[in-house]
């Protein structure tokens, strides 16, 4: 036996995030979901029509600002997962389908959010919006499935 190698089997790779990392992501994803839901409710159900036409509800503006602010730390924390959580799990063939689904949804949400903010014309804004909020509403379920499948192993 090689003098630097242990006779014990190597431990299973650790895929689970550290507590602070996991909890931070849960809180941030909850904040993104709630701020997105508030925006949807305010945009579609709380607008009022006055003598000068339709006016937006104040919650629509501040929920969009909060939503945009929350994405900054989310992107940072997801990026910090690339080498520890994502790479290890992928190489270990652990929870790949739900993990790649999560990543594809997150990438699409970033692209569509950027499109809403910088690319959407007034005519295309409703299309960009639907293409952003439908996957956004699906993401919490995909995250829960990813967590449940990961804990199953």
C-alpha positions in Angstrom: 0.0 0.0 0.0 1.2 3.5 -0.8 2.4 5.2 2.4 0.3 8.3 1.9 -3.0 6.5 1.2 -5.4 5.5 3.9 -6.6 2.0 4.1 -10.1 3.3 4.8 -12.4 3.9 1.9 -12.7 7.5 0.9 -15.8 9.3 2.3 -18.8 9.9 0.1 -18.6 13.3 -1.6 -20.5 16.0 0.2 -23.2 17.6 -2.0 -25.3 19.3 0.6 -24.8 23.0 1.0 -23.6 24.5 4.3 -26.4 25.7 6.5 -25.8 29.4 6.0 -25.6 29.0 2.2 -28.8 26.8 2.1 -30.8 29.1 4.4 -29.7 32.2 2.6 -30.9 30.7 -0.7 -34.2 29.7 0.8 -34.8 33.1 2.2 -33.8 34.8 -1.0 -35.9 32.5 -3.2 -38.8 33.0 -0.9 -38.3 36.7 -1.2 -38.2 36.5 -5.0 -41.3 34.4 -5.1 -43.3 36.6 -2.8 -42.1 39.8 -4.5 -43.0 38.3 -7.9 -46.4 37.2 -6.6 -47.1 40.7 -5.2 -46.2 42.2 -8.6 -48.5 39.8 -10.4 -51.4 40.6 -8.1 -50.8 44.3 -8.2 -50.4 44.3 -12.0 -53.4 42.2 -12.9 -55.8 42.8 -10.0 -55.1 46.0 -8.2 -54.9 48.6 -11.0 -57.5 51.3 -10.9 -59.1 53.3 -13.7 -59.5 57.0 -13.0 -60.4 60.0 -15.1 -57.0 59.9 -16.8 -56.9 56.2 -17.5 -55.5 53.2 -15.8 -53.0 53.7 -13.0 -50.6 51.2 -11.4 -50.9 50.2 -7.8 -47.9 51.4 -5.7 -47.1 47.7 -4.8 -46.4 47.1 -8.4 -43.4 49.4 -8.4 -41.8 48.6 -5.0 -42.3 44.8 -5.6 -40.4 45.0 -8.9 -37.6 47.0 -7.2 -37.4 44.5 -4.4 -37.4 41.6 -6.9 -34.6 43.2 -8.8 -32.5 43.8 -5.7 -32.9 40.2 -4.4 -31.6 38.8 -7.6 -28.1 40.2 -7.0 -27.3 38.1 -4.0 -29.0 35.1 -5.5 -26.7 35.2 -8.6 -23.7 35.5 -6.3 -24.8 32.5 -4.2 -25.6 30.4 -7.2 -22.2 31.2 -8.7 -20.6 30.2 -5.5 -22.2 26.8 -5.8 -20.5 26.0 -9.1 -17.4 24.2 -7.9 -18.6 22.7 -4.6 -22.3 21.7 -5.0 -23.0 21.6 -8.8 -19.7 20.2 -10.1 -19.4 17.6 -7.4 -22.9 16.4 -7.8 -22.6 16.4 -11.6 -19.4 14.4 -11.5 -20.9 12.0 -8.9 -24.0 11.6 -11.1 -26.1 12.7 -8.2 -29.5 14.4 -8.8 -28.5 15.5 -12.3 -31.9 15.9 -14.0 -33.5 18.1 -11.4 -30.2 20.0 -11.0 -29.9 20.8 -14.7 -33.6 21.7 -14.8 -32.9 24.2 -11.9 -30.0 25.6 -13.8 -31.9 25.9 -17.0 -34.8 27.6 -15.3 -32.5 30.0 -13.5 -30.6 30.9 -16.7 -33.9 31.5 -18.5 -35.2 33.7 -15.7 -32.0 35.7 -15.8 -32.3 36.1 -19.6 -36.0 36.9 -19.6 -35.5 39.3 -16.6 -32.7 41.1 -18.5 -35.0 41.1 -21.6 -37.8 42.7 -19.6 -35.6 45.4 -18.3 -33.4 46.2 -21.3 -34.8 44.7 -24.5 -38.6 44.5 -24.4 -40.5 47.1 -26.5 -43.9 48.2 -25.2 -45.5 45.8 -27.7 -43.4 42.8 -26.6 -43.3 43.6 -22.9 -46.4 41.4 -22.2 -44.8 38.5 -24.0 -41.5 38.9 -22.2 -43.4 39.2 -18.9 -45.4 35.9 -19.4 -42.2 34.2 -20.4 -40.6 35.3 -17.2 -43.3 34.9 -14.6 -44.6 31.4 -15.7 -41.1 29.8 -15.1 -40.8 31.9 -12.0 -43.9 30.5 -10.6 -42.7 27.0 -11.4 -39.3 27.4 -9.9 -40.3 26.9 -6.2 -41.7 23.5 -7.1 -38.6 22.6 -9.1 -36.5 23.6 -6.1 -38.5 21.5 -3.7 -38.3 18.5 -6.0 -34.5 19.0 -6.3 -34.2 19.1 -2.6 -36.4 16.1 -2.0 -34.6 14.0 -4.6 -31.3 15.0 -3.2 -32.2 14.0 0.3 -33.6 10.7 -0.9 -30.0 9.6 -1.6 
